[in-house]
Amino acid sequence: MRLTRLIVRDVRNLEAIDWRPAEGLNILVGPNGGGKTSLLEAIHLAAVGRSFRTRDSSQAIRRGCNELAIGAWFAHADGRTQHIRLHRDSGGARILSDERELRAASELARSLPVLALSQDGVARFRSSRGERRAVLDWGLFHVEQGFHAQWSRFSAALQQRNAALRRGQPDEPWLSPLAEAGETITASRAGYLERLQIKIGDFSSRLELDFTIAIALQKGWRDGLDLRALWRASEDKDRALGYTSAGPHRADLVLRVDQKLGLENLSSGQVKLLYLVLRLAQLDDLLSVVPASEPIIFFDDLAAELDGRHLDAVLRVLGDHQLQRFVTSPSGTRDLGNDCATVFHVEHGALTAAATRDVHD
């Protein structure tokens, strides 16, 4: 798919933008705080229904305003066009796709996949189990049709068990649906990671990494117990806590670098390379399983903490796919290989097409 037009009103410091991006590589340049990342956030809101910067999308509303509004037009590979309208205020979001109101943002996200990469995302991936789990499940959501339904069933049953624990009620009615969905989710995650490991080896070579990466699933509870036995054994503890302390909702992506567990000994640049290898492997897997998906890709400040050799390697890999890409840079475009790119200047919440000679330095 391609984003052909984006109308933005009152997103962060963007008061009113009407933008027609290019089909291939779009480079957004300008000073920090000028609105580059806010444009990417608006794309993400339109395609996914939520922000990639914050869990509370109402924080994206421009200061002094009561709501934000976004209109986006997408062209799909089969010739369809899709018009998305999103309105967000402090009370929630209303999303329309071709004038049909959607009940859930997941309806939108499945048809409009976006691979959103940012410096903040790399930092969260390094420090947060929840972020690593979200990265893992992003791939499954798009390549395994039943995964989202199983996760929804698990989440609903988990909320019911937690409520029963807090109220002193029996939790037994929720153990079977929780265990059935949880075991399916865990099996899907494990199988997906096995498939990704092969691709990670390939992309580690293509991005010229000087270390090896191995991934595995920490499933969220101790080996040797099935889920029903786990929750029966932990019932007293969970009642005292008021929530379910172990299970698939506590899973983690375990990484070994040069056979050493964890990321503590890596530099910020090495962590970013590892993150890019994983996400590019996920992208390749998505395009293999769902060839017509045509995801949009964006990198907020791609060049940060990457030397020229590794940056060139990332750009070469991205050039292998005829996908729409958005890259931001606070300075110029010299390092971004912009021969085939369309460059836009963003400053003070305004966007203009930039002459090539104005953005090299």
C-alpha positions as CSV (number, residue, x, y, z in Angstrom):
1,M,0.0,0.0,0.0
2,R,1.0,3.6,-0.4
3,L,-0.1,6.7,1.5
4,T,-1.1,9.1,-1.3
5,R,-2.4,12.1,0.7
6,L,-2.4,13.1,4.4
7,I,-4.4,15.9,6.0
8,V,-3.5,16.7,9.6
9,R,-5.1,19.1,12.0
10,D,-3.9,19.8,15.5
11,V,-1.4,17.0,16.0
12,R,1.4,18.1,18.4
13,N,2.7,21.3,16.8
14,L,1.1,20.6,13.4
15,E,-1.8,23.0,13.0
16,A,-2.9,22.3,9.5
17,I,-1.0,20.1,6.9
18,D,-2.1,18.8,3.5
19,W,0.6,16.5,2.2
20,R,1.1,14.3,-0.8
21,P,4.1,12.1,-0.1
22,A,6.1,10.3,-2.8
23,E,5.7,6.6,-3.6
24,G,9.2,5.5,-2.6
25,L,11.6,7.1,-0.1
26,N,10.5,10.3,1.6
27,I,13.1,12.2,3.7
28,L,11.9,14.7,6.3
29,V,14.6,17.1,7.3
30,G,14.5,20.0,9.7
31,P,15.4,21.0,13.3
32,N,14.4,19.0,16.3
33,G,10.9,20.0,17.5
34,G,10.0,21.2,14.0
35,G,7.3,18.5,13.4
36,K,9.1,15.6,11.6
37,T,8.2,13.0,14.2
38,S,4.7,14.4,14.5
39,L,4.1,13.7,10.8
40,L,5.2,10.1,11.4
41,E,2.9,10.0,14.4
42,A,0.0,11.2,12.3
43,I,0.6,8.5,9.7
44,H,0.7,5.9,12.5
45,L,-2.6,7.2,14.0
46,A,-4.3,7.0,10.6
47,A,-3.0,3.5,9.7
48,V,-3.0,1.8,13.2
49,G,-5.4,3.9,15.2
50,R,-2.9,4.7,17.9
51,S,0.4,6.6,18.5
52,F,3.8,4.9,18.5
53,R,5.1,7.5,20.9
54,T,2.6,7.2,23.8
55,R,-0.1,4.8,25.0
56,D,-2.5,7.8,25.5
57,S,-3.1,9.2,22.0
58,S,-4.9,12.2,23.5
59,Q,-1.5,13.5,24.4
60,A,-0.9,14.1,20.7
61,I,-3.6,16.8,20.6
62,R,-2.0,20.2,19.9
63,R,-1.7,22.3,23.1
64,G,-4.8,24.5,23.5
65,C,-7.0,22.4,21.3
66,N,-9.8,19.9,22.2
67,E,-9.3,17.3,19.5
68,L,-7.1,16.3,16.6
69,A,-8.3,15.2,13.1
70,I,-6.5,13.2,10.4
71,G,-7.6,12.2,6.9
72,A,-5.5,9.7,5.0
73,W,-5.8,8.2,1.5
74,F,-4.1,4.8,0.9
75,A,-3.6,3.1,-2.5
76,H,-3.5,-0.8,-2.2
77,A,-1.7,-3.2,-4.6
78,D,-5.0,-4.5,-5.9
79,G,-6.1,-1.1,-7.1
80,R,-8.3,-0.2,-4.2
81,T,-8.2,3.1,-2.5
82,Q,-9.1,3.5,1.2
83,H,-10.0,6.7,2.9
84,I,-9.4,6.9,6.7
85,R,-10.8,9.6,8.9
86,L,-9.7,9.7,12.6
87,H,-11.0,12.1,15.3
88,R,-9.4,11.9,18.7
89,D,-10.3,13.9,21.9
90,S,-9.9,13.3,25.6
91,G,-12.8,10.9,25.6
92,G,-11.5,8.5,22.9
93,A,-11.2,8.0,19.1
94,R,-13.6,7.7,16.3
95,I,-12.3,6.0,13.2
96,L,-14.0,5.7,9.8
97,S,-12.8,3.6,6.9
98,D,-14.5,4.7,3.6
99,E,-17.3,6.2,5.8
100,R,-17.8,3.0,7.8
101,E,-17.2,3.4,11.5
102,L,-14.8,0.8,12.9
103,R,-15.5,-0.9,16.2
104,A,-11.8,-1.5,17.0
105,A,-8.5,-0.1,15.8
106,S,-7.3,-3.7,15.1
107,E,-9.7,-3.7,12.1
108,L,-7.6,-0.9,10.7
109,A,-4.1,-2.1,11.6
110,R,-4.5,-5.5,9.9
111,S,-5.3,-3.9,6.5
112,L,-2.7,-1.1,6.8
113,P,0.5,-2.6,8.3
114,V,3.1,-0.1,9.5
115,L,6.6,-0.9,10.6
116,A,7.5,2.0,12.9
117,L,11.1,2.3,14.1
118,S,12.4,5.1,16.3
119,Q,15.1,5.9,18.8
120,D,12.6,5.8,21.6
121,G,11.5,2.4,20.4
122,V,15.1,1.1,20.5
123,A,15.5,2.4,24.1
124,R,12.2,0.7,25.2
125,F,13.2,-2.5,23.5
126,R,16.4,-2.6,25.5
127,S,14.8,-1.9,28.9
128,S,11.2,-3.2,28.7
129,R,9.9,-6.7,28.6
130,G,6.6,-5.3,27.5
131,E,8.1,-3.6,24.5
132,R,10.0,-6.8,23.5
133,R,6.8,-8.7,23.7
134,A,4.9,-6.1,21.7
135,V,7.6,-6.3,18.9
136,L,7.2,-10.1,18.9
137,D,3.4,-10.0,18.7
138,W,3.5,-7.3,16.0
139,G,4.8,-9.9,13.6
140,L,2.3,-12.6,14.7
141,F,-0.6,-10.2,14.4
142,H,0.2,-9.6,10.7
143,V,1.2,-13.1,9.6
144,E,-1.0,-15.5,11.6
145,Q,-4.7,-14.8,11.1
146,G,-6.0,-16.3,14.3
147,F,-3.4,-14.8,16.6
148,H,-5.3,-11.6,17.4
149,A,-8.5,-13.6,18.2
150,Q,-6.7,-15.9,20.6
151,W,-5.0,-12.9,22.3
152,S,-8.4,-11.2,22.7
153,R,-9.9,-14.3,24.2
154,F,-6.9,-14.6,26.6
155,S,-7.1,-10.9,27.6
156,A,-10.8,-11.1,28.3
157,A,-10.5,-14.2,30.5
158,L,-7.5,-12.7,32.2
159,Q,-9.5,-9.6,33.2
160,Q,-12.2,-11.9,34.5
161,R,-9.8,-13.9,36.6
162,N,-8.1,-10.8,38.0
163,A,-11.5,-9.4,39.0
164,A,-12.5,-12.6,40.7
165,L,-9.2,-12.6,42.6
166,R,-9.7,-9.1,43.9
167,R,-13.3,-9.8,44.9
168,G,-12.5,-13.1,46.7
169,Q,-14.6,-15.1,44.2
170,P,-13.7,-18.5,42.7
171,D,-11.3,-18.2,39.7
172,E,-11.9,-21.8,38.5
173,P,-14.4,-20.8,35.7
174,W,-11.7,-18.8,34.0
175,L,-8.8,-21.3,34.1
176,S,-9.8,-23.4,31.1
177,P,-10.4,-20.6,28.6
178,L,-7.3,-18.9,29.9
179,A,-5.1,-22.0,29.5
180,E,-6.5,-22.9,26.1
181,A,-5.8,-19.5,24.6
182,G,-2.6,-19.1,26.5
183,E,-1.1,-22.4,25.2
184,T,-2.1,-21.5,21.7
185,I,-0.5,-18.1,21.9
186,T,2.7,-19.6,23.4
187,A,3.0,-22.2,20.7
188,S,2.5,-19.5,18.0
189,R,5.2,-17.3,19.5
190,A,7.7,-20.2,19.8
191,G,7.1,-21.3,16.2
192,Y,7.4,-17.8,14.9
193,L,10.8,-17.2,16.6
194,E,12.2,-20.4,15.2
195,R,11.3,-19.1,11.7
196,L,12.8,-15.7,12.4
197,Q,16.1,-17.1,13.7
198,I,17.0,-18.2,10.2
199,K,16.2,-14.8,8.7
200,I,18.1,-13.1,11.5
201,G,21.3,-14.9,10.5
202,D,20.9,-13.6,6.9
203,F,20.2,-10.0,7.9
204,S,23.1,-10.0,10.4
205,S,25.4,-10.7,7.5
206,R,23.7,-8.2,5.2
207,L,24.0,-5.4,7.8
208,E,27.6,-6.4,8.5
209,L,27.2,-7.1,12.2
210,D,30.3,-8.1,14.0
211,F,28.4,-10.2,16.6
212,T,25.9,-13.1,16.5
213,I,22.3,-13.0,17.6
214,A,20.2,-15.8,19.0
215,I,16.6,-15.4,20.0
216,A,14.3,-17.6,22.2
217,L,11.0,-17.3,24.0
218,Q,10.8,-16.9,27.8
219,K,7.1,-18.0,27.9
220,G,6.2,-16.2,31.1
221,W,6.1,-19.1,33.6
222,R,8.4,-21.8,34.9
223,D,9.0,-24.8,32.6
224,G,7.5,-28.1,33.8
225,L,4.0,-26.7,34.7
226,D,1.0,-26.5,32.5
227,L,-1.0,-23.3,32.8
228,R,-3.9,-24.7,34.9
229,A,-1.4,-26.2,37.4
230,L,0.5,-23.0,37.5
231,W,-2.6,-20.8,38.3
232,R,-3.9,-23.3,40.9
233,A,-0.5,-23.3,42.6
234,S,-0.2,-19.5,42.5
235,E,-3.8,-18.8,43.6
236,D,-3.0,-17.6,47.1
237,K,-0.2,-15.4,45.9
238,D,-2.3,-14.0,43.1
239,R,-5.2,-13.2,45.4
240,A,-2.8,-11.3,47.7
241,L,-1.5,-9.3,44.7
242,G,-4.9,-8.8,43.1
243,Y,-3.7,-10.0,39.6
244,T,-2.4,-13.0,37.7
245,S,1.4,-12.9,38.3
246,A,2.6,-15.4,35.6
247,G,1.5,-16.6,32.2
248,P,1.8,-15.6,28.5
249,H,1.1,-12.0,29.3
250,R,4.4,-11.9,31.1
251,A,6.4,-13.5,28.3
252,D,9.7,-12.1,27.1
253,L,12.0,-12.2,24.1
254,V,15.3,-13.6,25.2
255,L,18.4,-12.4,23.3
256,R,21.8,-13.9,23.3
257,V,24.7,-11.9,21.7
258,D,27.8,-13.9,21.0
259,Q,26.3,-16.6,23.3
260,K,26.0,-14.1,26.2
261,L,22.6,-13.5,27.7
262,G,21.2,-10.0,27.6
263,L,22.1,-6.6,26.0
264,E,24.0,-5.1,28.9
265,N,27.4,-5.2,27.3
266,L,26.3,-3.7,24.0
267,S,26.8,-0.1,23.0
268,S,23.7,2.0,22.0
269,G,24.7,1.6,18.3
270,Q,25.0,-2.2,18.6
271,V,21.6,-2.4,20.3
272,K,20.1,-0.3,17.4
273,L,21.7,-2.7,14.9
274,L,20.3,-5.7,16.7
275,Y,16.9,-4.1,16.8
276,L,17.0,-3.3,13.1
277,V,18.1,-6.9,12.2
278,L,15.1,-8.3,14.1
279,R,12.6,-5.8,12.6
280,L,13.9,-6.3,9.1
281,A,13.7,-10.1,9.6
282,Q,10.1,-9.6,10.6
283,L,9.4,-7.4,7.5
284,D,10.9,-10.1,5.3
285,D,8.8,-12.7,6.9
286,L,5.6,-10.6,6.5
287,L,6.4,-10.1,2.8
288,S,7.0,-13.9,2.4
289,V,3.8,-15.0,4.1
290,V,1.5,-12.1,2.9
291,P,3.1,-10.9,-0.3
292,A,0.3,-8.4,-1.0
293,S,0.6,-6.7,2.4
294,E,2.9,-3.8,1.2
295,P,3.7,-2.3,4.6
296,I,4.7,1.3,5.1
297,I,8.1,1.7,6.8
298,F,9.4,4.7,8.8
299,F,12.5,5.4,10.6
300,D,12.6,8.3,13.0
301,D,16.2,9.5,13.0
302,L,17.6,6.5,11.3
303,A,21.2,7.8,11.1
304,A,21.6,8.4,14.8
305,E,24.3,6.1,16.4
306,L,25.0,4.3,13.1
307,D,28.3,4.7,11.4
308,G,28.4,5.2,7.6
309,R,29.1,1.5,6.8
310,H,26.2,0.2,8.8
311,L,23.9,3.0,7.6
312,D,24.7,2.2,4.0
313,A,23.9,-1.4,4.6
314,V,20.5,-0.6,6.2
315,L,19.7,1.6,3.2
316,R,20.7,-1.1,0.7
317,V,18.4,-3.6,2.4
318,L,15.5,-1.1,2.4
319,G,16.1,-0.5,-1.3
320,D,15.5,-4.2,-2.0
321,H,11.7,-3.7,-1.5
322,Q,9.6,-1.3,-3.6
323,L,7.9,-0.1,-0.4
324,Q,7.0,3.4,0.7
325,R,9.5,4.6,3.3
326,F,9.7,7.7,5.5
327,V,13.0,8.7,7.2
328,T,13.7,11.7,9.3
329,S,16.9,13.6,9.8
330,P,17.6,16.7,12.0
331,S,20.3,18.0,9.6
332,G,21.0,17.1,6.0
333,T,20.5,14.1,3.7
334,R,24.1,13.5,2.6
335,D,24.3,10.3,4.6
336,L,20.9,9.0,3.5
337,G,21.6,8.3,-0.1
338,N,18.9,10.5,-1.4
339,D,19.5,10.2,-5.1
340,C,16.0,8.5,-5.5
341,A,14.3,10.3,-2.6
342,T,11.9,13.1,-2.3
343,V,12.9,15.5,0.4
344,F,10.6,17.7,2.5
345,H,11.6,20.4,5.0
346,V,9.7,20.5,8.2
347,E,10.0,23.5,10.6
348,H,7.7,25.3,13.0
349,G,4.9,22.8,12.1
350,A,5.0,23.6,8.4
351,L,6.0,21.3,5.6
352,T,7.5,22.3,2.2
353,A,9.2,20.5,-0.6
354,A,12.9,21.0,-0.3
355,A,15.4,21.7,-3.0
356,T,18.2,19.1,-3.0
357,R,20.9,21.8,-2.8
358,D,19.3,23.1,0.4
359,V,19.4,19.9,2.4
360,H,22.8,18.2,1.8
361,D,24.6,20.0,4.6
